[in-house]
Amino acid sequence: MNIWQSQINEQLKDPRTDSTLNAPSRNRKLSHSVILASLMSSDDSDREHGVAAMVECRYQRKAVLFLAYQSLGFLIGDLSISPLYVYQSIFSGRLQYIQNEDAIFGAFSLIFWTLSLMSLFKYVIMVLSADDNGEGGIIALYSLLCRNAKFCLLPNQQASDEELSTYHKPGCTNRNIPFSPLKRLIERHKITKPALLIFVLLGASMVICIGALAPAISVLASIKGLESQAKVTNNSMLLLMSCVLLVGLFVLQHRGAHSVAFMFPPIVVLWLLFNFMVGIYNVIKWNPRVYQALSPHYIYRFFQVTGKDGWANLGGVFLCVAGTEAMFADLGYSGQAPIRVAFCCVIYPCLVLQYMGQAAFLSKNLSAVRISFYASIPDVLFWPVFVVAVLAAIVASQAVISAAFSIVKQCHAFDCFPRVKFVHSRRWIQGQTYIPEINWILMIISLAVTIGFGDPIHIGYAYGIACLIVTYVTTWLTSLVINLVWHLSIVAALALLLFFASIEVLFLSSYCMKIPKGGWVPLMLSAVFLVVMFVWHYGSRKKYLFDMHNKVSMKWILTLGPSLGIVRVPGMGLIYTELAAGIPATFTHFLTNLPAFYQVVVFVCVKTVPVPCVPHKERYLIGRIGPKSYRMYRCIVRNGYKDVYNNEADFENDLVLSIAEFIQLESEGGSRNLEGSVDGRMAVVKTSGKFGTRLLMSESAIAEEGSSLSLSETLTVSSSKSPTLKRLQAMYEQESPELNNRKRIRFELLNTIYRDPHVKEELLELVEAKRVGAAYVINHSHVKAKWNSSFIKRFAINLYSFLRKNCRAPAVSLNIPHVYLIKVGMNYHV
């Protein structure tokens, strides 16, 4: 500031300035100096804020660059491996005999413009912006549409769900959404909901197929390099090596990728660096004129030379963008800015130069088209490139396998996939999921495809069709998002749809010629997955509607009195139900067969909200059923489609704290402190800022040793279990290894003064019930179709019943120990 001021003063004192400037000009300079002098103090006070902003901006740039580096290994590996087999797929069949430079240049022109339009313009610029709170993929687009239009088929949807902080973007609510004729047209017809769901499930089933096909083609194409340099002509030996790598890849999935994940980005960076250098080398050595093929004119020359055969092999061109969907599907790992930086600054130029270099090499070596990638590598770099290519193929395979696990978990959250075991570990990469059943299915399919076809060309037909259908589904969903979520004109949505869908239909028409040669594989597999997923959704919805129709009225509960006409024993009974309102028939069925139940009853409803994640402070909704003397509560656990379900011990503790919070809020201010809706005698609340401060938590072993020190500050409650029951429980727990490492949490009631003595009594009963133990009551249902149902409905319900019997039990998916589990049999005739 002092330097600026001294320069102004010197300029004002300069005689040349006085002689050349008129009076108004001098007055303006004087006024400028006065203004600067007056701003000096304020600028000094703002200097610290400016420096902090600069430091924060610099830190953000470093974070973006670091995430861009990480995304190279986790998101873009599948896209970067495509140069191994693209030219080989294009010049297959009759085109392998075409000895024409124009055909080579035309193929490169097609690759360049496909990569530019589909990957760069469509995905990097357009589709990445259609994120759902930072998450991408087909399910994320479907979730956006469900929240902004009446597309959702999930049960138990409540108005309070829209109050979640992640439900709407900041400043957006349903009240300020502009009118959309398309939205009104879609919501008016009931067929649109299941039709859209089937369309989404088609794309999801193709993502699962990609999880099996991408490892097969990537690993096999990388191993095929031994044919050029090592002269390994025995195809059986190459297949054996590929199968060994594939088995090792899938077998090690259960250990997670966290231990070797730090190697993924360097491997892909080294692979791209080799592609970049080899591409430049081939352009300079073989044909510098190849840059002319960037002109779209050569696309016309390509079809002029190849004719119908060129159109039939057009699907090989699409393989250059086959891994682009993985960038969007795994958007949550890095974010939009890092992926855009990585693609535009690294991926795009490296791939363009690699394809250009291969085209330059092939223009002078037309007979080497079947091994064009490895044949174009200088001899001195062959073995380093080969090793890095195999490693890059494994990294690319890891990305698509993880994407398959993720899509299965998201479909399961939307009640569109049978119950499977989800394995999470805090040591793993955040958000990573391992599903044993899906892993072995993918391994079997991948091995069968590798051995059955034995050639990257035929596997490429299957892989290309799967990727193309996923891209096509994404195009349609993004067009709907443009109009229904971004609230742009329908003209903009139709423009994007017509432009990109026409390109994709052109590629699809080419792939139709390849269905008998391998393209039938993803169609058959996706049909199986699609039937299973939709039948599971259909059966689950029918079962929910049956529960809704047969739920018990509150009048019947009130007529039983506080004791419910049974013996109330110490403890806590958690009754799992899909109903968010009303009493399930499971409870009355249990009481009619065994007229005794626990002192504290909690009806637990675990449901999915169409958002990626639900903040922990907004997850639990607690309500009361009946009068306070009944000691009956309702807990609604809201999860997003990417949330990881907590273990049973953490859930128990959160549940007790949430109920205690509800009891206190209910007594302190009534409706003023209660947020949400009221369902009969049930008030749904959110956890407040005082959550976790109503009760004192401590580990059981520590609490036993230090109980004498805390008696003056807390009220302890002795357990009412008999010594015999305690010994039996200890014996059962010793027989369950998973319970040995379980934390023993002890709750104690703070010695505070309550205005209502009944509140203290209710909290004491809650703490006592938790200390005695909790039992989990779940529905063991048998679903059957009605005798007068149609053949299709009977087939769907019977298949749903078969899947229920042979998939994971509900207790496994909910992480409930078998020691505390009670099953209640129910027959469902739907």
N, C-alpha and C positions, 0 to 999 in steps of 0.2 A: 504493500500500500504506500509506504514512504517513497519508494522509487517512482511509482506513478505520479505521486503528488509533486515531487521535485522536478520531474520532466515537464509537468504542466506549468509550474512556476517559472522554470527557465524559458519556456516558450513564451510566456506572457511578458517576461522581461526583455526578450530579444528585440532589439531596435528594428530589425528587418520586419518583424511581425507587426510592430506598431506602425511602421510606415506603409505597409501594404494592406493592412486590414482596416476597414472602416470602423466606426464606433459601435454599430450593432454587433459586428463580428466579435470585437473585443469584449463587449458585454456578455455575449453568449459564452465565450471562453471563461470569463470570470464566473458566470453562473455555473458552468460545468465544474470548475474547481471547488466552488462552494458545496455543490452537491456531493462531489467525491469526498470532501472533508467531512461532511455530515454522515456519509455512509461508512466512514472508516470504523467508527465504533461498532456499528451493527455488523459490518463485515468481520471484524475481529471476533465478535460473539458467535458468528455463524461459521467461523473457520473450522472449529472442531467438528461441527455437523458435516461440513463439506468433506473433511478428511475421513470421517467415519463412513460417509457415503462412498467415497472413492475406495476405501479398504473393502467395504462390503461388495461393491461392484467387481473389484479385482478378485475377491474370494468367489463370487458367483461365476466369473469366467473360468477360474481354475476348476470349480466343481463341474461346470458344463464340459470342459475338456476331459476331465477324469472320467465322467460318466460316458462321454463319447468313446473314450478308449475302452471302457468296460463293455459297452454295447457291441463293439467289434467281435468280442468273443462269445457273447451270450445271445445276441439277436440276429446278427447278419452273417453268421457262418454258413448257413444253408444257401444264401444268395451268392456268396463268394466262391462256392465250390462248383458252380454250374459250368465254368469254362471247360471242365473235364469232358463233358459229353454233349454240348450243344451242337457243334459242327458235325459231330458224328451222327447225331440224330437227324439233322437237316438233310445231310447227304447220305441217306440210307435208301435201301430199295433200288429203284431205277436211277435215282439221282447220283448214285456213287459212280456211274459210268459217264457222267457229263464232264467233259474236259474243256471247261470254258471259264475264262477269267471273269466275264460278266456275271456268271452265276455266283462265283465266290464273292465278288464285290456286292452283288445284290443281297446275298445272305447276310453279309456284315451290315449293310444298310438297314435291312429288316431288324436285325438285332439291336442296332443303335437306336432306332426310333421306337422300338418296342420298350427297350430299357428306359428311354427318356420319357415316353408318354405314360407307361404303366407304373414304373417304379418311382421316377422322379416327380412327375407332375401329379399323378393320381394319388399315390400313397404318401410320399414325403410332404407334398404341399397341401393336398386336400384331406385325405382320409385320416392322417395323424391328428388333425384338428378335431375330429369327431370322437374325442375321448370321453370316457365316463369317470369323472373325478380322477383323471390320470391313468385310467385303465383302458386297454384297447381289446379288440377282438370282436368276433361275431356276437358273443353273449353280451358284451358291453354295449354294442349298438342296439341289441334287442332290449336291454335294460333301459336305455335312454328312451326308446319308443314306448315302453310300458309305463314309464313315469309321466310322459307327456301326452299320451293318448290311452284310451281304454283297451289296450292290447293284452294286459297281464292276465294270465290264467291261474296264478298262484292263489291258493285259498287263504283265508284269514286276513285279507287286506283290510286295514282300518284307516280311518281318517287321521289318527295320531301318527301314522307312519310318515305322512307328508311333512310333519314337523321336524323330522330328522335334519341335522345340519348338512348331511351329504345328499339329501333328496333333491334339492334344487340348487342351482348355481346362485351365488350371492346376488341379491336384488331381483331374483326371478321367483314368482309364485304362479299358481294356477289362475290367480285373479287377473294378472296382467298379461296373460297369453292372448295374442290376437286371434281373431277368428280365422279358421282354415277350412275351406270347402272340402279339401281332401280328408282332413280329420273327421269331419262330420259324415262324409260318405263312407269311410272305413268303419266308424263306430256304429253306423246304422245297421250294417249287415253282420249277423252273428258268425257267418262262415269265415270272416276275415281273421278272427283270432286264431282258430286252429290252423287255417291256411298259412298264416305268418309263422306260427310255431313249427309247422312241418318244414317250411322253407328254411328256417333257422337250424332245425335239427339236421336237415340235409347237409348244410355247410359244416355243422359240428361233426357229423359222421365222416365227412371227407377229411377233416383235420385229424381224426383218429387214424384214418387210412394213411395219411401222409406220415404219421408217426411210425408206420411200418415200412412204407415204400421208400422214403427219403434215405434211411440208413442203408437199404439194400443197394440203391443206385449209386450213392456216394462212395461207399466202401468198395463196391465192385469196380466202379470206374477208376478209382485211385489205384487199385491193385492191378488193373489191366495195363498199367505202365510197364510192367515187367515184360510184356510182349515185345516192346520196341527195343529196349536196351539189353535186358538179360536174355532175350530170345527164348522166353518160356512160352512154348506153343501148346503145352498141355493144358487145355481149358479146365480139366478136372482139378489140377493142382491150384489154379487160380481160384476156383470156386471153393475149394477146401480152405484156403487162406482167408477168403472173404467170410466164410461161415464161422471160422474160429474167432475172427475179430468181432463179428456180430454177436456171437454168444458171449464173449467177454464183455462187450458193451452193455448188453441187457442184464447179465448176471450181476454186474457191479452197480446197477442202478440203486439197489437198496441201501448202499453205503452213502448215497448222496454225492453231489459234485463239489462240496465245499472244500474238500482236501486238495483237489487238483484244479479248482476253478481259477486260481491265480495264473495258471498256465494257458488258459483259453485265449485271452486277448493277445499275448505275445505270439502264439501260434498263428492266429488269423492275420495279425499284422505282418509277420514274416511271410506268410503265404501270399498276401496281397503285394508285398514288396517284390517277391519273386515274379509275380504276374506282371507287375509294372515294368521291371527291368527286362524280362524276356520279351514283353510286347514291344518296347522301344527298340530292342536289339533286332527283332524280326522285321520291324518296319524299315529300319535303316538298311539292313543287309539285303532283304529280299525284294521289297517293292515299296519305295517311298510314295508312289502315286496312290496308295491305298486310301489316303485321306479324301480323295475325290468321292469315295463311296459314301461319305456322309450325306451326300445329296440324295433326296428321295427319288431322283430320276432312276437310280440303279434298282430300286424296287420294281419299277416297271420293266427294266431290262431283265430282272430275275425271272419274272413270270413270262416274259416274252421268250426266254430261252428254255425254261423248264416246262411251261405249259401246265397241264393238269397235274403232272407229277409234283410240281412245285407247290401247288395248292394242297395236295395230299400230305406233303411233308411240312406244311406250315406249322404244325404243332410243335416241331422241334425248335422253332424260333421262340415259342413261349417258354421253353425251359430256362431261358436266360433270366426270367423274372419269377421263376417258380417259388423261390424262397422269400419273396417280398412280403407275403402275408405274415411271416413270423415277426417282422419288425413291428407291425401293428398289434399282433396278438400279445406280444410280450412288452407292450409299451410301458406298463407299470414298473418295470425294472429300471428304466433309465429316464424316460420322459421325452417330450417332443424335441426340445432344443438339442440335447446330445445326439439323438438319432439323426436329426437333420444335418448336424455338423459332421458326424461320422460318414453319412452317406454322400453328402455333396463334396466333402473335402478329401475323402479317402476311397470309399467304395466305388463311386461312380467313375472317377477318372481312371482308377486302376483296372476296372472291368472293361471300360471302353478301349483302353490301350491294349489289354490282353486280347480281346476279340479282334481288334484291328491288326495286331501282330500275327495272330493265327491266319487271318484272311490274307495278309501279305505273304506268309509262308506257303499257304495252300495255292495261291495264284501261280507259284513257280514249282510246286510239288503236289500236283493234283492227285497223284496216286496214294498219298499218305493221309487221306481224309479219315480213315477209320481209326488212326492213332494220331490225329493232328496235334493234340496238345503236347504229348510227350515227344513226338517227332520234331516239334518246333523248338525244343529246348536244346541249348548247346550241350555238348557231351560233358563238359567240365561241371555243369550245374545239374546234371540229370539226377544223381543220387540224392543230393540235398533237397531238390525239388520233390522227388518221389517220397522221401520220408516226411517232409512237411505236408505234402498232399494227403498222405494217409492220416496224419494227425489232424489236419483240417477237416477231413471227412468225418472223423470221430467226433470232433467238436461240433460240427454241423448236425450230426445225428443226435447228439445230446440235446441240442436246442429243440429239435422237433419232437423228440420223445417227451421232454418236459412240457411242451405245448400240448401234447395229447393228454398227459395227466391233468393239466390245468383245465382243459375243456371238459373232461369227464367230471371233474369236481364241480365246475360251474353248472353243467347240465344236471347233476345230482341235486344241487341246491335249488334248481327250478323244478324239482320232482320229475325229471325227465331221464333218469338213469337209475338202474337198480342199485341197491346198497352194496358198496364195496368198502374195502379197508383203506382209509387214508392215513398215511404215515407222515408225520411231521417231526422235525427235530429243531431245537433251538440252535444247534450248531450248524445247520444247513443254511443255504442261501435263503434270505427272507422271501416267503411266498412259495418256496419249492415244495412240491408234493410228490410222494411216491405211492403208487397204487399197485400192489403185487399182482392182482388178477389181470389188469390191463397190460402190465409189463410182459407177462408170459404170453399173452395173446399176441401182442405186437412182435415178440421174438419169433413165435411160430410162423406168423404171416410173413415176416421178413425173410426167414430162412427158406420157407416154401417158395417165395417169389424168386429168391436168388438161385436156388437149385433148379426150379422149374423152368425159368427163362434162360438163365445163364448168360445173359447179354444185356448191357446197359440200354441198348436201343429199345428192346421190348419192355423193359421195366420203365423206361422213360415214357412210353405211351400211357401206362397206368398212372405213373406219377404226375404226368402233365394234366391228364383229365381231372385228377383229384384237386390239384392246385387251381386249375381253371374254374372249376365249379365253386370252390371257396371264394375266389376272386369275384366271380359273378354274383354270388350271394352278398358279398360285401358292397358291391356297386349298388345293388337295389336298396340295401339297408341304409347306406350313406345318403342316397337320394331322398329316402323318407326322413332321415335326420335333418337334412337341409331344410325341408319344408316344415316339419312338425316340431323340431327341437330348436333349430336356429331361427325359425320363423321367417325365412326368406321366401321369395315368390316361388310359386310352383313352376314358373318358367325356368328358373335357375336349376331346380331339381331335375326337371325333364332334360335340360341341356346336358347336365353331367351324365344322366342315365343313358340318353341316346348316344352320346359320344363314346363313352367307354363300353357300354353294353354291346354296341355294334361291333367294336373291335373284338370283344370277347366271344361274341357269337360267330365271328369269322374264324377265330381259332377253334371254336367248338365244332364248327362244320368240318374242319379238317380232321379233328380227332375222331369224328364219327366213322371215318374210313379205317381207323386203327382199332376199333372196338374188338374185332375178331382176333387181332394180333397182340392182345394184352390189355387193351382198354377196358375189357369186361371185368377185370379184377376189382378196381375201386367201385364200379357200379354194383357188383354183387355184394362186396363187403359193406358198402354204405347202405344197401337195401336191408341187410341183416341188422346193422346197428340202428337204422332208422325205425324199423318195425319194433325192435326191443325198446327203444327210447319212447316212442309214441304210445306203445301199449302200456308201458309202466306209468306214463303220465295219465293215460285214460283210466287205468285201474285205480291209481291213487286218487284221482278226482272222484270217481264213483264211490270209493270207500269213504272219502270225506263227506260227500253228500248223504251217504247212509248214516254217518255219525250225526250230521246236522239234523236229519229227520228224526232220529231216535234219541236225541238228547233229553235229559230229565229236566222237567220244569222246576223253577224255584219254589213254587207252591208246595210241591211234594217234599222238598227238603225242609221247608219251614214247618210243615206239620209234624216232622219227626222230633223237633225240639233240639236243644243244644247237644244232647248225647247221641242224636241221630238214631235213637232206638237201638243202639248197640253198646258194647263195652268199649270204652276209650282207654287205650293202654299208653304208657309213656313212649315217647319217640316222635319221629317226624315221618310222615308218609308222603312221598312225591309221586303223584299220579301223572304219567305222561299221556297227553292227548293232543290231537291236532286241532281241537276246538279252542278258539279264542274267547268264546262266550258260551255260557251254559254248562251243565253238568254232563259229562259223558256217560254213556250206558255202561261202560266198564266199571265205574264206581258202584253203581247199584247192583250189577251182576256179582261183584265181589262181596258186597254186603249180604246178599241173599244166600250165598254159599258159606260164608264165614262171618257171622254177625259180630265182628270186632275189628277195630281199626285204631290208628294212632291218634294221639291227643291233638297234634298239629297236622293239618291236612293242607297240602299245597298242590294245586293243579298246574302242571307245567306244560306250556305250549312252546315248542321250539319251531320257529317259522323263519322263512327267508323273505327279506325285503329286497325289492329290485334296485339295490345299490351295491357298489363293490364292497364297502366296509361300513360297519356301524360303530361309532365311537363307544368305548366301554361305558362311559358315563350315561349314554343314552340307550344301552342295550336292554336293560331289564325294566319291564313295566309290571308293577305290583298292584294288585287289587284285593278287595275283600269279598267273600261270598257269604251272604247271610249276615246275621247280627254278630257282634264282637264275641259273644259267648260261644259261638260255634267253632272258633279258631280255625276257620277255613279261609285260605288265601288262593289267589291266582297269580302266577308268574308267567309272563310272556317274554320269551327270550328272542330277541330280534337279531338275526345274523345277515350279513351281506353275502353275496354269492362267492366272494373270495376270502371270507373270514375263516379262520381256523377255529374249530370248536374246542373250547378249553377242556382240560381233564376234569374228571368228576369231583375231585377234592376242591379245586378252585371254584367250581360252580356251586358246591354246597356252601362254601364260605361267603361267596358273593350273594347267594340267595338269602342267607340269614341276615347279612348286613342290609340288604335291600328291604326285607320285611320289617326289620327294626326301624329303618328310615321311614318307611310308610306309616308305621304305627305312630311314630313321633310327629310326622307332618300332619297326620289326620287329627291328632289331639291339639296341635298348636294353633292351627288357623283354619281348618276345614278347607273349603273350596278355594281359599285365597292362595294356598301353597300347593294345591293339587293341579297338575297340568295334564291335559289329555281329555279323554271322553269318559262318560259315566255309563256303564252298562248294567242296568238294574241296580243292585246294591254294590256293584263293584266300581271303585274309583281307580283309574289307571294313572299312575304318577311316574315322573322321571326322578332319577336320583339327583339330589341337590348337591351343593358345594360342601355340605356337612357329611357327605357319604363316607362311611367308615369310621366316624367319630362317636357313634352312639354306643358302641360296644368296645370292650378292650380285648384285643386278640393277642394270643401268645401261643408258642409251641407247647404241646402238652407236657413234655418231659421237663422243660424249664419251669412251667407253671406249677408242677407238682413240687419242685424243689423250693421255689420261691413263694409258695402260697402264703406262708406266714408273714412275708413282708408286704403283701398287697391286701391284707384283710382290712386294713384301715381305710383303703381307698376304693375297694371294690366289694361287691356283694357276690360271694361264691355260692354256687348251687351244687348240692351233692346229687350224685347220680342215684336214680331209683331202681336201677337194675339189681337183681339179686346176685350173690356171688356165683351161683350155678350158671346163670345166663352169661355173666362176664367170662367165666372159664370157657363156655361153649363158643362165645364169639372169638376169644383169643385163639382157640384151636382152629376155627374155620379160617381166620385170617392168616395163621401160620401155613395153612395148606395152599394159600393163594400167594405165589411169589410176587405178583404185582403190587400187593398191599404192604410188603415189608418196607419198601422205601417211601411209603406214603407219609406225608407230613401230618402230624397230629396237632390240629389247631384247637385251642381252647378259648371259648368266649366267656367273658365275665361282664356283668352289668355294672356300669359306673354308678357310684353312690351319689346320685344327684337327686334333687327334690323335684317331684313331678306334681303338677297342679291336679292331675287326675290320678288317683291311686290305682285305678284299673289299668292304666298304661304300664305302670311298674309291674303289676301282676301279669299282664300279657307278655311283657318282655322277659320276665323270669321264666314263664312257661316255654317261651321260644328258646331261650338259652338251655333250659333243661332238656327240651326235645332234641336239640342239636347234640348235647353231650351224651344222651342215651344212644343216639344213632339214627340214621335215616335209612329207610327202605324205599326202593324204586319199584313202582308198579307200572308195568307196561302191558299193552294189549297184544296177546298172541292170537292173531286173527286167522280165520280160514275163509277165504273169499270164494264164492261160487256164483255162477250166473243163474238167473231165474229160469224156471223151466220153459217159460214162453218166450225166451229171448231169441233173437235171430241168430243165424249161423255165424255171422261175422262177429257179433257181440259175444257169443259163447266162446268163439275161438280167442278173442282178445282177453276175456276174463280168465279163461283157463290158462292161457299163456302167462298172464299176470300172476295167477296163483302159483304156477310152476316156478316163475322167477323168484317169487317171495320165499318159496320153500328152499331154493337152492342158492340164494345170495346170502350175504352177511346178515346176521340177526340185528334187530334194532339196538340191542344192548351193546353190540360191538361198535356201531357207528356213533353211539352216544357215550362211549367209554364208561359204561356202567359195570362195576365188578359183579361177578355172578354171585358172590356171597350176599350181596344186598338186594338181589333181584327177585321180584315176584311177578310171575306171568299169569294173566287172566285170559282164559280162552273165550273167544267170541266167534260166532258164525255170522258171516255177511252174505246176504243174498241180494245181489245188485243186478 
